[in-house]
Amino acid sequence: MLTTKLSLADFLSQEAGPEGRCEFVDGEIIEMPPESPQNNLVSLFLLSQLLSCVPLRWLRRMDTELVVAGRVRIPDLMVLGDELANALEAKGRSTITEEMPAPLLVVEVVSPGKVNEDRDYRYKRSEYAARGIGEYWIIDPSRAQVTVLTLVDGLYEAQELTGNDTLKSPQFPDLSLAVFQLLNPREHG
């Protein structure tokens, strides 16, 4: 049985999309499973730390679509910047389209499983670089590491951090966290 694939325009024109969080990849709507309690705490803890560095209206957590390379992703956390926050607030749908500025920072918290690792480490890495996103962080609780990717000449340069290493953002110098704090929010939040 053949199934008809949607175009990006068809997906974005839907007024009532599927229930729950879904991404749009290669013409198909992909339902995202619920996050683990640990991943939720990690992203909430980071959100609370970012609130001391950036205005609330710049922050989005698992609620805003991001169009990249003809796909629609829903990052775990984004820092928009003023220009993008203004552009997004003027729209009726919480979708960052390709003609809008890129977010300043995108964060993904890796869920267990090979599919999730491939998506966050490989596919999203190239998609976010092509979109011109200056910083991309991959927080991986199962590996106990944070990978900070900084866009340089269209490609990401990676820095892997673990344990007592300090996470410092090139764009947000007031943010300083030990990796173990971020990965263990119950103990440090």
C-alpha positions as CSV (number, residue, x, y, z in Angstrom):
1,M,0.0,0.0,0.0
2,L,1.4,3.4,-1.0
3,T,1.1,6.3,1.3
4,T,1.2,9.9,0.2
5,K,3.9,12.0,1.7
6,L,3.2,15.5,2.8
7,S,5.1,18.6,1.6
8,L,6.5,20.9,4.2
9,A,3.9,23.5,3.1
10,D,1.1,21.0,3.7
11,F,2.4,20.2,7.1
12,L,2.8,23.9,8.1
13,S,-0.7,24.7,6.8
14,Q,-2.4,22.2,9.0
15,E,-4.5,24.1,11.6
16,A,-4.9,21.1,13.9
17,G,-1.9,18.9,13.9
18,P,-1.6,15.5,15.5
19,E,-1.9,15.2,19.3
20,G,1.3,15.5,21.2
21,R,4.8,16.5,20.1
22,C,5.6,15.6,16.5
23,E,8.4,16.4,14.1
24,F,8.1,16.4,10.3
25,V,10.9,14.4,8.6
26,D,11.0,13.4,4.9
27,G,7.3,13.9,4.3
28,E,6.2,12.1,7.3
29,I,4.8,13.2,10.7
30,I,6.9,11.5,13.4
31,E,5.4,11.3,16.9
32,M,7.9,12.0,19.6
33,P,7.7,9.8,22.7
34,P,7.3,11.5,26.1
35,E,10.6,12.6,27.7
36,S,12.0,10.7,30.6
37,P,11.7,12.3,34.0
38,Q,15.5,12.7,34.1
39,N,15.6,14.5,30.7
40,N,12.7,16.8,31.8
41,L,14.6,17.7,35.0
42,V,17.8,18.4,33.0
43,S,16.1,20.7,30.6
44,L,14.1,22.5,33.4
45,F,17.3,23.0,35.4
46,L,19.1,24.5,32.4
47,L,16.1,26.7,31.7
48,S,16.2,28.0,35.3
49,Q,19.9,28.8,34.9
50,L,19.4,30.6,31.6
51,L,16.8,32.8,33.2
52,S,19.6,34.6,35.0
53,C,21.3,35.4,31.7
54,V,18.6,36.1,29.1
55,P,15.0,37.5,29.1
56,L,12.2,35.0,29.6
57,R,10.7,35.9,26.2
58,W,13.8,34.6,24.5
59,L,13.4,31.1,25.9
60,R,11.4,28.2,24.4
61,R,11.2,24.7,25.9
62,M,9.8,21.8,23.9
63,D,7.0,24.0,22.5
64,T,8.2,25.6,19.3
65,E,8.8,24.1,15.9
66,L,12.0,24.9,14.1
67,V,12.1,24.5,10.3
68,V,15.6,23.2,9.2
69,A,16.5,21.7,5.8
70,G,12.9,21.0,4.9
71,R,12.2,19.3,8.2
72,V,10.5,20.4,11.3
73,R,12.2,19.8,14.6
74,I,11.1,20.5,18.2
75,P,14.2,21.2,20.2
76,D,14.2,20.5,23.9
77,L,15.3,24.1,24.6
78,M,16.1,27.2,22.5
79,V,17.4,30.7,23.2
80,L,15.9,33.0,20.5
81,G,17.4,36.4,20.7
82,D,15.5,39.7,20.5
83,E,14.9,39.8,16.7
84,L,13.7,36.2,16.5
85,A,11.5,36.6,19.6
86,N,9.8,39.6,18.0
87,A,9.3,37.8,14.7
88,L,7.9,34.7,16.4
89,E,5.5,36.8,18.6
90,A,4.1,38.4,15.4
91,K,3.0,34.9,14.0
92,G,-0.1,32.9,14.8
93,R,1.8,29.6,15.1
94,S,4.9,28.9,17.3
95,T,7.0,27.9,14.3
96,I,10.4,29.3,13.4
97,T,10.4,29.3,9.6
98,E,13.5,29.5,7.3
99,E,13.0,33.2,6.5
100,M,13.2,34.1,10.2
101,P,16.5,34.6,12.0
102,A,18.2,31.5,13.5
103,P,18.0,30.8,17.2
104,L,21.1,31.8,19.1
105,L,21.3,28.4,20.9
106,V,19.6,25.1,20.5
107,V,19.8,22.4,23.2
108,E,18.9,18.7,22.8
109,V,18.8,16.3,25.8
110,V,19.5,12.8,24.3
111,S,17.0,10.1,25.1
112,P,18.3,6.5,25.4
113,G,18.5,4.5,22.2
114,K,20.4,4.3,18.9
115,V,17.7,6.1,16.9
116,N,17.7,9.1,19.4
117,E,21.5,9.2,19.4
118,D,21.7,9.3,15.6
119,R,19.0,12.0,15.4
120,D,20.7,14.3,18.0
121,Y,24.4,13.6,17.2
122,R,24.3,13.2,13.4
123,Y,21.1,14.5,11.7
124,K,20.3,17.5,13.8
125,R,24.0,18.5,14.0
126,S,24.1,18.9,10.2
127,E,20.6,20.4,10.0
128,Y,21.4,23.0,12.7
129,A,24.7,23.9,11.1
130,A,23.0,24.4,7.7
131,R,20.4,26.6,9.4
132,G,23.2,28.8,10.8
133,I,22.6,28.2,14.5
134,G,25.6,29.6,16.3
135,E,25.6,27.1,19.3
136,Y,24.2,23.6,19.6
137,W,24.5,21.7,22.9
138,I,24.0,18.0,23.1
139,I,23.3,16.9,26.7
140,D,23.7,13.2,27.0
141,P,22.8,11.8,30.5
142,S,23.6,8.2,29.5
143,R,27.2,9.2,28.5
144,A,27.4,11.7,31.3
145,Q,28.7,14.3,28.9
146,V,27.8,17.6,27.3
147,T,28.9,18.4,23.8
148,V,29.1,22.1,23.0
149,L,29.1,22.8,19.3
150,T,30.1,26.2,18.0
151,L,29.5,27.2,14.4
152,V,32.8,28.2,12.7
153,D,32.7,28.9,8.9
154,G,29.5,26.8,8.4
155,L,30.7,23.8,10.4
156,Y,30.5,22.9,14.1
157,E,33.6,22.6,16.2
158,A,32.9,20.3,19.2
159,Q,34.0,20.5,22.8
160,E,33.1,17.5,24.9
161,L,32.7,18.1,28.6
162,T,32.3,15.7,31.5
163,G,32.3,15.6,35.3
164,N,33.8,18.7,36.9
165,D,34.3,20.4,33.5
166,T,32.6,23.8,33.3
167,L,30.0,24.5,30.7
168,K,30.6,28.1,29.4
169,S,28.7,29.5,26.5
170,P,30.5,31.7,24.0
171,Q,27.3,33.8,23.6
172,F,26.2,33.8,27.2
173,P,29.3,34.5,29.4
174,D,27.3,34.9,32.6
175,L,26.3,31.2,32.4
176,S,28.7,28.9,34.1
177,L,27.8,25.3,35.2
178,A,29.7,22.2,36.1
179,V,28.6,19.4,33.9
180,F,27.8,17.2,37.0
181,Q,25.4,19.9,38.2
182,L,23.5,19.9,34.9
183,L,23.4,16.1,34.7
184,N,22.2,15.7,38.4
185,P,19.6,18.4,38.8
186,R,17.9,16.7,41.7
187,E,21.0,17.2,43.8
188,H,21.9,20.7,42.6
189,G,18.7,22.4,41.7
